[in-house]
Amino acid sequence: MDSSRRAYLKAGLVSTGLGLSGLGQASQAWRQAFAPSTIEFEYDYRSKTIPAGLAGNFYRIGPGLMHLNQTWYHHWFDGDGVLHRFHFGEQGMRHYGRLLQTPKIEREWRAGKRLYTTFGTALADSEPVYQIDDLNVANINTLTLNKQLYALWEAGSALEVEPDTLRTKGFKAWSPETKGLPFGAHPHPDSDGSWWNIGYQPGAGKVVLYHLNQAGTLKRQAVLPLPNADMVHDFALTAHYLLLLLMPMKYDTNKQCDGGCTSVSRLEWQPQSAGYVALINKDTLTLEQLIETPAWGVFHFGNAREIHSQTGHHIQCHFVEQPDFGAKLGCMGSLFDRQTKGRQANQQVGGVWHELNIDLTRKTIRSERLVQHVEFPRFDERLQTQAHRYTILLQKQNVRNPEFSFDTVLTWQHQRQRLQRFHYGANYLVEEHIFVADPHSNRPEQGWIMGTAYHLPTQRTQLSLFHAQHVEDGPICVIKLPYGIPPGLHGNWVAT
């Protein structure tokens, strides 16, 4: 990173003319979390509280650079991706983070300003977009295949990144046919070591299917026309199917907007219309069943599995329903905008944790609502498509707190239908927590829960480790960084 770029970023907050004085404490801290005071982070930590044998990298990513010159982005999803590497080894923990140098941000550095209308921010003088990767901010999730690290942004290509230095290498083309096509932000491993992913094309009514082998080579691909395919963020796997929940969200390519249309403004939630569960055969990559559902809004899934019993062939699947999905998606922009400008939020984060049962013989569904105000489900992915005991979730326990944040990590015990949880407190922005397997145990779901949280009063980030079976006992290790990092979206553990 050159010195002029560093100096420019450090001066970024001052140049806005929107200083922090006069803002409420929580809103001031939220703004500071995304203020462009730096684009690189580095810190070493040693402690005997780090579990013995914990060795690997926790890669965590999210929108980071929200401001450039006189322009603040309005929507959380707009920010240029900042990737973090928490490396655990014999010497303790080392944190390193950096802004990913996508072609988009490089062009904007050279211009000294924002150039494009984004997911939730319109620019009246936006430059033309010739290919979707012109807008690629690489800010949603990570994927590691055969020691290759990728930063994912679901509207375009995966961005290959050097795993140690986090330097950008370039966009990945899985095949000549799929070059530049959307590669989704939630690929899933199968029991045979291969990986599945989808991509969606707003306004096209199609979903792209990817099947990769363990080495990261594309085995098969397909493009399927599907209803309600204008926003399909995640999916679930079973032994024989890819399971998609297709929500009634329509993308209007012809819409006209004053000042220009964003993707958010083109998306219209139609709750009076039906949704669908689509079951795609993994062997043939064809649609096998399409079953009508209520108008469920969905970001994320938990695990799914097939059950054969005397009553027939069933699929059990867990997901988080986001009620009134359209309002929630739009408010995520206005929420972020309000909080970065010192105004309070008025829309709750989180949704409802569902257990969905699909009768494949009768083509019927039954759903049970389990836990409210939750999001970001994670589990031991070694049990993908199989029965498992618990799912990790975030929750907003203090629903009266108007800030745009979660404050609790919990585990939902599936067989017991009960939960354990640890409440960080109202002064934290709690981020996605993941499962980390204990390398000394061959038993599934034995290990730790790992995640970051931003402490509002001190404007610092901490990383916490919990015993996976006893999250309610609180963290066994807390690593407090001497700085805050922008609240992120998703992360993954890669053992060494």
Secondary structure as UniProt FT lines:
FT   HELIX           3..10
FT   HELIX           12..15
FT   TURN            16..17
FT   TURN            21..22
FT   HELIX           25..34
FT   STRAND          40..45
FT   TURN            48..49
FT   TURN            52..53
FT   STRAND          56..65
FT   STRAND          67..68
FT   TURN            69..70
FT   STRAND          71..72
FT   HELIX           76..78
FT   STRAND          80..89
FT   TURN            90..91
FT   STRAND          92..99
FT   HELIX           103..111
FT   TURN            124..125
FT   HELIX           132..135
FT   STRAND          141..145
FT   TURN            146..147
FT   STRAND          148..152
FT   TURN            154..155
FT   STRAND          159..161
FT   TURN            163..165
FT   STRAND          168..171
FT   TURN            176..180
FT   STRAND          188..189
FT   TURN            191..192
FT   STRAND          195..201
FT   TURN            202..205
FT   STRAND          206..212
FT   TURN            214..215
FT   STRAND          218..225
FT   TURN            227..228
FT   STRAND          236..237
FT   STRAND          241..246
FT   STRAND          249..251
FT   TURN            253..254
FT   TURN            258..259
FT   HELIX           263..266
FT   STRAND          267..269
FT   TURN            271..272
FT   STRAND          275..281
FT   TURN            282..285
FT   STRAND          286..293
FT   STRAND          298..309
FT   TURN            310..311
FT   STRAND          312..321
FT   HELIX           325..340
FT   TURN            341..342
FT   STRAND          351..359
FT   TURN            360..363
FT   STRAND          364..378
FT   HELIX           381..383
FT   TURN            384..385
FT   STRAND          390..395
FT   TURN            399..400
FT   STRAND          408..413
FT   TURN            414..417
FT   STRAND          418..423
FT   TURN            426..427
FT   STRAND          428..437
FT   TURN            439..440
FT   TURN            444..445
FT   STRAND          447..455
FT   TURN            456..459
FT   STRAND          460..467
FT   TURN            468..469
FT   HELIX           471..473
FT   STRAND          477..480
FT   STRAND          490..495
//
